[in-house]
Amino acid sequence: MWDDNWRSELESVDYLCYIRLCECRNRKQDMIKMAKLMYKYNKWSTPEDCLIRMMEWMDMNSQWELADLNQKEFDEALDIIKQI
């Protein structure tokens, strides 16, 4: 079961990103930041699992362009997420 309490931390550390999440108007940098927080709260998973879950979340919220990462962007995002 996924722990989605990362959203509360997002609200306190980056309120504007949190508002963009609520309004379904995130940026790629937001998606990576949120995947990193998701990983922090779900250490049983892998950084890749969290990034893919976040990409799926963006896709489900009609932000499919954010989920369209090429391999280089995907690898760079994983490197950022791993730096906890």
N, C-alpha and C positions, 0 to 999 in steps of 0.2 A: 504494500500500500504506500502510495506516494505521500510524503509530508509536504503540504503546500503552505506551511507557515512562513516560507521564504517571502511571501507577499507582504507580510507585516513588516519584515525587516526592510524590504524594498521601499515601502511607504515612509519609513523613518530615515533611511539613508539617501534616497533619491526620489523625493516626492514627485517631481515632474515626470520621471520615468514611470512611476506608479500611476499617475493620471493618464499618461499615454496608454498604459496597459488597460486601464478601465475604459478608455475611449476607443480602443482598438486602432490606435494610430502610432504604433511603435516604430523604432528605427532598428537597423541591424545591430548597432552598438547596444541598444536596449535588450535585444534578444539574447545577445551574448552575456550581458550583465545578469539577466534573469536566469539563464541556464547555469551560470556560475553559482548564483545564490541557491538555485534548485539543488545543485550538486552538494553544496555545503549542508543542506538539510536532509539529503538523501545519500549519505556516504556509502550505503549498501549498493548503490548503482555505480555506473561508470560515467565519466565526463561525456562520453559519446552518447550514452543513453539519455542523459539530461539535455544535451543539445538537440538530439532527434526529437525528444518529447516536446521541447520548446518550439522547434520548427513545426511540428504537427499542430501545436497550440496556435501558432501564428497562422498557419494554413486554415484551421477551423474557424478562425476569427476574421476571415477574408483579407488577410495580410500575406497572401501566398508569395508575393514578391520577396518577402524577407526570408522565406524558407528555400528560396532558389539560390543556394550557395554552390559555387564551383568547388572542386577538390581543394584548391589552395586556400580559399576562404574558410572552408570547413576545417582544414588542418590548423589554420591560424586561430580559429575560434576555440578549438580543442586545447591548444597551447595556453590560451588565456584562462579557460575554465579550470585547467589543472593547477593553476597558480593560486591556491587557497592559502 
